[in-house]
Amino acid sequence: MNAAIPPADPPNAAGPPPESHPVTEGNEKPQEARRTLGRAVRRRLVFRTRLRQGGWRVRVAFWPIVQASLAAGIAYLIARYGLGHTAPFFAPVCAWVCLGFSQDRELRRTVEVAVGVAIGVGLGDLVVHFIGSGWWQVSVVLAASTLAARFIDRGVLLTVQAGVQSLVIVGLPALGTAGPLGRWIDALVGGAIALAVVVLTPGDPRRRSRGLGAHAIRELAVTVDLLAAGLRSHEAHDVEAGLLRARSAEPSFEEWLTAARSAREVARMNAVGRRHLAELGLLERQAVVGDRAMNGLRVIARRALAVVGGDHDLAALADLMEQFGNAAEVLAEAIGASRDLAVAREYLLAAAQLADPHVLGNGDWQVQSLVVLLRSPIVDMLEAAGADPQAARDALPVL
């Protein structure tokens, strides 16, 4: 009388279990969330990096810009109220072009620019006054001004400025000028003010190179600290922050090398500066090996991204990285203050003696590979600290 109850499906019946799709979706959502978080972290790091670099550029250029701006204002004041020119446009222009916003104000370069501007403005004024302006007058004044500049001196800046300023004169209406050479006189006033600034505010050619060197090596030290934090925490975003910092620091080393080379060229031209040639040569070599060390750190950061996600003991390597970062910070302070490099060298030697892949990560080839990669930046920093290249390599444990 009772209806038969059909048997339940066996547990091993064909077909996927009903909960399989929710599990898959649950795994995908955290992965997508992690990718979104990673992108947000990278954007924030890029933004902070750009803010930091912009602030550094402003600090470096602040005083040169203030000097050049005041010189331009004084040149306008003299031409406008001292000489009675109603529109002395080229007085502040010449002062600004000669000085610019860089601290590398070589006397020869300033003279080249001032003379080039004066030639271009003077010839342009004469051409416009006697034969007017037009397409063929542009060709005439450009050829005449650049040939005259090449005759006067071999300087490239002189010739370029002569040509550019002559073109500006032909194309710019002569409003409020005093006679055919009014704008040429304004250019002379601006050039004279610029030369006065360069002569009356001489600077130590080593100062800017030291500051740039301290900044660049400090960027390297921060990069090492970020990588050490990533190794200790096994967090990929910390390592990515170090890689981003290493990439963003590349212009710092390029600027340091350019400034050191420029300062050494300036020092060769005068008797006072020649006594600084040895230190300037050291600063140039430090910029080269420092850039090489930062390249090595970028390689380490990329390799570490594949290691921090695994089950590896990275604590000892993180300790070594922190010690290396502290030594780099000591080196940055010594370069910036022009102190003896012996203390920084001792710190770096201590770090070099610990860079032994047979001890750090023994049995784990991935950790050992990071130790081997780290040995090269340590040697580079030892050379930057004044160690002989062979002695720096000998400080490392034998492989």
C-alpha positions as CSV (number, residue, x, y, z in Angstrom):
1,M,0.0,0.0,0.0
2,N,2.9,2.4,0.6
3,A,4.5,3.8,-2.5
4,A,8.1,2.7,-3.1
5,I,10.7,5.4,-2.3
6,P,13.3,5.6,-5.1
7,P,16.8,5.1,-3.9
8,A,19.0,8.2,-3.6
9,D,21.7,8.8,-6.1
10,P,25.0,7.3,-5.1
11,P,27.6,9.7,-3.9
12,N,29.9,8.8,-6.8
13,A,27.4,9.6,-9.5
14,A,28.7,11.1,-12.6
15,G,28.8,14.9,-13.0
16,P,30.5,17.6,-11.1
17,P,29.4,18.4,-7.6
18,P,27.1,21.4,-7.4
19,E,29.6,23.3,-5.2
20,S,32.4,23.2,-7.9
21,H,31.5,26.6,-9.5
22,P,31.2,28.6,-6.3
23,V,34.6,27.3,-5.2
24,T,36.2,28.4,-8.5
25,E,34.6,31.8,-8.5
26,G,35.7,32.2,-4.9
27,N,39.3,31.6,-5.9
28,E,39.2,34.0,-8.8
29,K,37.8,36.9,-6.8
30,P,40.7,37.1,-4.3
31,Q,43.2,36.9,-7.2
32,E,41.5,39.7,-9.0
33,A,41.4,41.7,-5.8
34,R,45.1,41.2,-5.3
35,R,45.8,42.3,-8.9
36,T,43.7,45.5,-8.3
37,L,45.4,46.2,-5.1
38,G,48.8,45.7,-6.7
39,R,48.0,48.2,-9.5
40,A,46.8,50.7,-6.9
41,V,50.0,50.3,-4.9
42,R,52.2,50.7,-8.0
43,R,50.3,53.9,-9.0
44,R,50.8,55.3,-5.5
45,L,54.5,54.5,-5.6
46,V,54.9,56.1,-9.0
47,F,53.1,59.2,-7.8
48,R,55.2,59.4,-4.7
49,T,58.4,58.9,-6.7
50,R,57.5,61.7,-9.1
51,L,56.7,64.0,-6.2
52,R,60.0,63.2,-4.6
53,Q,62.0,63.7,-7.8
54,G,60.2,67.0,-8.5
55,G,60.9,68.3,-5.0
56,W,64.6,67.4,-5.4
57,R,64.8,69.2,-8.8
58,V,63.2,72.3,-7.3
59,R,65.6,72.3,-4.3
60,V,68.6,72.0,-6.6
61,A,67.5,74.7,-9.1
62,F,65.9,77.2,-6.6
63,W,68.9,79.4,-5.9
64,P,70.1,79.5,-9.6
65,I,66.6,80.4,-10.7
66,V,66.4,83.2,-8.1
67,Q,69.7,84.6,-9.2
68,A,68.8,84.5,-12.9
69,S,65.4,86.1,-12.2
70,L,66.9,88.9,-10.2
71,A,69.6,89.4,-12.9
72,A,66.8,89.7,-15.6
73,G,64.9,92.2,-13.5
74,I,68.1,94.3,-12.9
75,A,68.9,94.2,-16.7
76,Y,65.4,95.4,-17.5
77,L,65.6,98.2,-14.9
78,I,68.9,99.5,-16.2
79,A,67.8,99.4,-19.9
80,R,64.4,100.9,-19.1
81,Y,65.1,103.6,-16.7
82,G,68.9,104.1,-17.1
83,L,69.0,104.1,-20.9
84,G,65.4,105.2,-21.5
85,H,64.4,102.3,-23.7
86,T,60.6,102.0,-23.5
87,A,60.6,98.2,-24.4
88,P,64.0,96.7,-23.4
89,F,62.9,93.1,-24.2
90,F,66.3,91.7,-25.0
91,A,68.0,92.9,-21.8
92,P,66.2,90.4,-19.5
93,V,66.2,87.8,-22.3
94,C,69.9,87.9,-22.6
95,A,70.5,87.8,-18.9
96,W,68.2,84.7,-18.5
97,V,69.6,82.9,-21.5
98,C,73.2,83.4,-20.3
99,L,72.5,82.2,-16.7
100,G,69.6,79.7,-17.0
101,F,68.6,77.6,-14.0
102,S,71.7,75.3,-13.7
103,Q,74.4,75.6,-11.1
104,D,77.0,74.7,-13.8
105,R,77.8,78.3,-14.8
106,E,81.0,78.2,-16.6
107,L,82.6,81.6,-17.4
108,R,83.4,80.5,-20.9
109,R,79.9,79.2,-21.6
110,T,78.4,82.4,-20.3
111,V,80.7,84.5,-22.4
112,E,79.8,82.4,-25.5
113,V,76.1,82.9,-25.0
114,A,76.4,86.6,-24.3
115,V,78.6,87.2,-27.3
116,G,76.4,85.0,-29.5
117,V,73.2,86.9,-28.4
118,A,74.9,90.3,-29.0
119,I,76.1,89.3,-32.5
120,G,72.6,88.0,-33.5
121,V,70.8,90.9,-32.1
122,G,73.2,93.5,-33.5
123,L,73.3,92.1,-37.1
124,G,69.5,91.5,-37.0
125,D,69.0,95.2,-35.9
126,L,71.2,96.4,-38.8
127,V,69.5,94.2,-41.4
128,V,66.0,95.2,-40.3
129,H,66.9,98.9,-40.2
130,F,68.5,99.1,-43.6
131,I,66.7,96.5,-45.8
132,G,63.6,95.6,-43.8
133,S,62.3,92.2,-42.9
134,G,61.0,89.3,-45.1
135,W,61.8,85.8,-46.2
136,W,65.1,86.7,-47.9
137,Q,66.2,89.0,-45.1
138,V,65.8,86.0,-42.8
139,S,68.2,84.0,-44.9
140,V,70.7,86.9,-45.1
141,V,70.8,87.7,-41.4
142,L,71.0,84.0,-40.4
143,A,73.9,83.3,-42.7
144,A,75.7,86.5,-41.7
145,S,75.3,86.1,-38.0
146,T,76.4,82.5,-37.9
147,L,79.4,83.0,-40.1
148,A,80.5,85.9,-38.0
149,A,80.1,83.8,-34.9
150,R,82.2,81.0,-36.4
151,F,84.8,83.5,-37.3
152,I,85.0,84.9,-33.8
153,D,85.2,81.6,-31.8
154,R,84.8,77.9,-32.2
155,G,82.1,77.7,-29.5
156,V,78.9,75.9,-30.5
157,L,76.7,77.9,-28.1
158,L,78.0,81.2,-29.5
159,T,77.0,80.2,-33.1
160,V,73.6,78.8,-32.1
161,Q,72.6,81.8,-30.1
162,A,73.8,84.2,-32.8
163,G,71.6,82.5,-35.3
164,V,68.5,82.2,-33.1
165,Q,68.6,85.8,-31.8
166,S,69.1,87.2,-35.3
167,L,65.9,85.3,-36.4
168,V,64.0,86.7,-33.5
169,I,65.1,90.2,-34.3
170,V,64.0,89.9,-37.9
171,G,60.6,88.4,-37.0
172,L,59.9,90.7,-34.0
173,P,58.6,94.2,-34.6
174,A,61.0,97.0,-33.4
175,L,58.7,98.6,-30.9
176,G,60.0,101.3,-28.7
177,T,63.7,100.8,-29.6
178,A,66.2,103.6,-29.5
179,G,67.8,103.8,-32.9
180,P,69.0,101.0,-35.2
181,L,71.1,99.4,-32.4
182,G,68.7,99.8,-29.5
183,R,68.0,96.1,-29.1
184,W,71.7,95.3,-29.4
185,I,72.5,97.7,-26.5
186,D,69.8,95.9,-24.5
187,A,71.4,92.6,-25.2
188,L,74.8,94.0,-24.1
189,V,73.2,95.1,-20.8
190,G,71.7,91.7,-20.2
191,G,75.0,90.0,-21.0
192,A,77.0,92.3,-18.8
193,I,74.6,91.6,-15.9
194,A,74.9,87.9,-16.4
195,L,78.7,88.0,-16.5
196,A,78.7,90.1,-13.3
197,V,76.6,87.4,-11.6
198,V,79.0,84.6,-12.7
199,V,82.1,86.5,-11.6
200,L,80.8,87.9,-8.3
201,T,79.1,84.7,-7.2
202,P,81.8,82.0,-7.8
203,G,81.1,78.6,-6.5
204,D,83.1,75.6,-5.5
205,P,83.0,73.2,-8.6
206,R,82.8,70.3,-6.2
207,R,79.8,71.4,-4.2
208,R,77.1,70.4,-6.7
209,S,78.8,67.1,-7.6
210,R,78.9,66.2,-3.9
211,G,75.3,67.0,-3.3
212,L,74.2,65.0,-6.3
213,G,76.4,62.1,-5.3
214,A,75.0,62.0,-1.8
215,H,71.5,62.1,-3.2
216,A,72.1,59.3,-5.7
217,I,73.9,57.0,-3.2
218,R,71.1,57.7,-0.7
219,E,68.6,56.5,-3.3
220,L,70.6,53.3,-3.6
221,A,70.5,52.8,0.2
222,V,66.8,53.3,0.3
223,T,66.4,50.8,-2.6
224,V,68.4,48.2,-0.7
225,D,66.3,48.8,2.5
226,L,63.1,48.3,0.5
227,L,64.4,45.1,-1.0
228,A,65.5,43.9,2.5
229,A,62.0,44.6,3.8
230,G,60.4,42.6,0.9
231,L,62.7,39.6,1.6
232,R,61.9,39.7,5.3
233,S,58.2,40.0,4.8
234,H,57.9,37.8,1.7
235,E,55.7,40.5,0.2
236,A,56.1,41.0,-3.5
237,H,54.8,44.6,-3.4
238,D,57.7,45.6,-1.1
239,V,60.1,44.2,-3.7
240,E,58.3,45.9,-6.4
241,A,58.6,49.2,-4.5
242,G,62.4,48.6,-4.4
243,L,62.5,47.9,-8.1
244,L,60.5,51.1,-8.9
245,R,62.8,53.1,-6.7
246,A,65.9,51.6,-8.5
247,R,64.4,52.5,-11.9
248,S,63.5,56.0,-10.8
249,A,67.0,56.7,-9.5
250,E,68.7,56.3,-12.8
251,P,68.4,60.0,-13.7
252,S,70.1,60.9,-10.4
253,F,73.2,58.9,-11.4
254,E,73.2,60.4,-14.9
255,E,73.0,63.9,-13.5
256,W,75.7,63.2,-11.0
257,L,78.1,61.9,-13.7
258,T,77.3,64.9,-16.0
259,A,77.9,67.4,-13.2
260,A,81.2,65.7,-12.2
261,R,82.5,65.7,-15.7
262,S,81.5,69.3,-16.3
263,A,83.1,70.4,-13.0
264,R,86.3,68.6,-13.9
265,E,86.5,70.4,-17.3
266,V,85.9,73.7,-15.6
267,A,88.6,73.0,-13.0
268,R,91.2,72.3,-15.7
269,M,90.8,75.8,-17.1
270,N,92.0,77.7,-14.0
271,A,94.8,77.4,-11.5
272,V,92.5,77.5,-8.5
273,G,90.4,74.7,-9.8
274,R,93.3,72.4,-10.7
275,R,93.9,71.5,-7.1
276,H,90.4,69.9,-7.0
277,L,91.0,67.7,-10.0
278,A,91.7,64.6,-7.9
279,E,88.5,64.8,-5.9
280,L,86.5,65.6,-9.0
281,G,88.0,62.6,-10.8
282,L,87.0,60.5,-7.7
283,L,83.4,61.9,-7.9
284,E,83.2,61.0,-11.5
285,R,84.4,57.4,-10.9
286,Q,82.0,57.1,-8.0
287,A,79.1,58.1,-10.3
288,V,80.1,55.4,-12.8
289,V,80.4,52.5,-10.2
290,G,77.3,53.8,-8.3
291,D,75.2,53.6,-11.5
292,R,76.6,50.1,-12.1
293,A,75.6,49.1,-8.6
294,M,72.1,50.3,-9.1
295,N,71.8,48.3,-12.3
296,G,72.8,45.3,-10.2
297,L,70.1,46.0,-7.7
298,R,67.5,46.1,-10.4
299,V,68.5,42.6,-11.5
300,I,68.3,41.4,-7.9
301,A,64.8,43.0,-7.5
302,R,63.5,41.2,-10.6
303,R,65.0,37.9,-9.4
304,A,63.6,38.4,-5.9
305,L,60.1,38.7,-7.2
306,A,60.2,35.0,-8.2
307,V,61.6,34.0,-4.8
308,V,59.6,35.9,-2.1
309,G,56.4,33.9,-3.0
310,G,58.0,30.6,-2.3
311,D,58.9,28.7,0.9
312,H,62.5,30.1,1.4
313,D,64.4,31.2,4.4
314,L,65.3,34.8,3.5
315,A,66.0,36.2,7.0
316,A,69.8,36.0,6.8
317,L,69.9,37.5,3.3
318,A,67.6,40.3,4.5
319,D,70.0,41.0,7.4
320,L,72.9,41.3,4.9
321,M,70.9,43.6,2.7
322,E,70.1,45.8,5.7
323,Q,73.8,45.9,6.6
324,F,74.7,46.8,3.0
325,G,72.0,49.6,3.0
326,N,73.4,51.1,6.2
327,A,76.9,51.1,4.8
328,A,75.6,52.8,1.6
329,E,74.0,55.5,3.8
330,V,77.3,56.1,5.6
331,L,79.0,56.4,2.2
332,A,76.3,58.9,1.1
333,E,76.9,61.1,4.1
334,A,80.7,60.9,3.6
335,I,80.4,62.0,-0.1
336,G,78.0,64.8,0.7
337,A,80.2,66.2,3.5
338,S,83.5,65.5,1.8
339,R,84.6,63.4,4.7
340,D,87.1,60.5,4.9
341,L,85.7,57.4,3.2
342,A,87.5,55.0,5.5
343,V,84.5,54.5,7.8
344,A,82.1,53.7,5.0
345,R,84.8,51.4,3.5
346,E,84.9,49.4,6.8
347,Y,81.1,49.0,6.9
348,L,81.2,47.8,3.3
349,L,84.1,45.4,4.0
350,A,82.1,43.9,6.8
351,A,79.1,43.4,4.5
352,A,81.3,41.9,1.8
353,Q,82.7,39.3,4.2
354,L,79.2,38.0,4.9
355,A,78.2,37.6,1.2
356,D,78.9,33.9,1.1
357,P,76.3,31.8,-0.8
358,H,77.7,28.6,0.9
359,V,76.5,30.0,4.3
360,L,73.5,32.1,3.3
361,G,70.8,29.9,1.8
362,N,72.9,26.8,2.0
363,G,71.0,24.1,0.1
364,D,68.6,26.5,-1.5
365,W,70.0,27.5,-4.9
366,Q,67.4,30.3,-5.4
367,V,68.6,32.1,-2.3
368,Q,72.2,31.4,-3.2
369,S,71.6,33.0,-6.6
370,L,70.5,36.2,-4.9
371,V,73.6,36.3,-2.7
372,V,75.8,35.8,-5.8
373,L,74.0,38.7,-7.5
374,L,74.4,40.9,-4.4
375,R,78.2,40.5,-4.4
376,S,78.6,42.7,-7.5
377,P,76.9,45.9,-6.1
378,I,78.9,45.4,-2.8
379,V,82.1,45.4,-4.8
380,D,81.0,48.5,-6.8
381,M,80.2,50.4,-3.5
382,L,83.6,49.4,-2.2
383,E,85.2,51.0,-5.2
384,A,83.1,54.1,-4.7
385,A,84.4,54.2,-1.1
386,G,88.0,54.3,-2.4
387,A,88.9,50.6,-2.4
388,D,91.2,49.3,-5.2
389,P,89.1,47.2,-7.6
390,Q,91.2,44.0,-7.0
391,A,91.1,44.6,-3.2
392,A,87.3,45.0,-3.3
393,R,86.9,41.7,-5.1
394,D,89.3,40.0,-2.7
395,A,87.2,41.1,0.2
396,L,84.4,38.6,-0.9
397,P,84.4,35.0,0.4
398,V,85.8,32.5,-2.2
399,L,83.1,30.8,-4.1
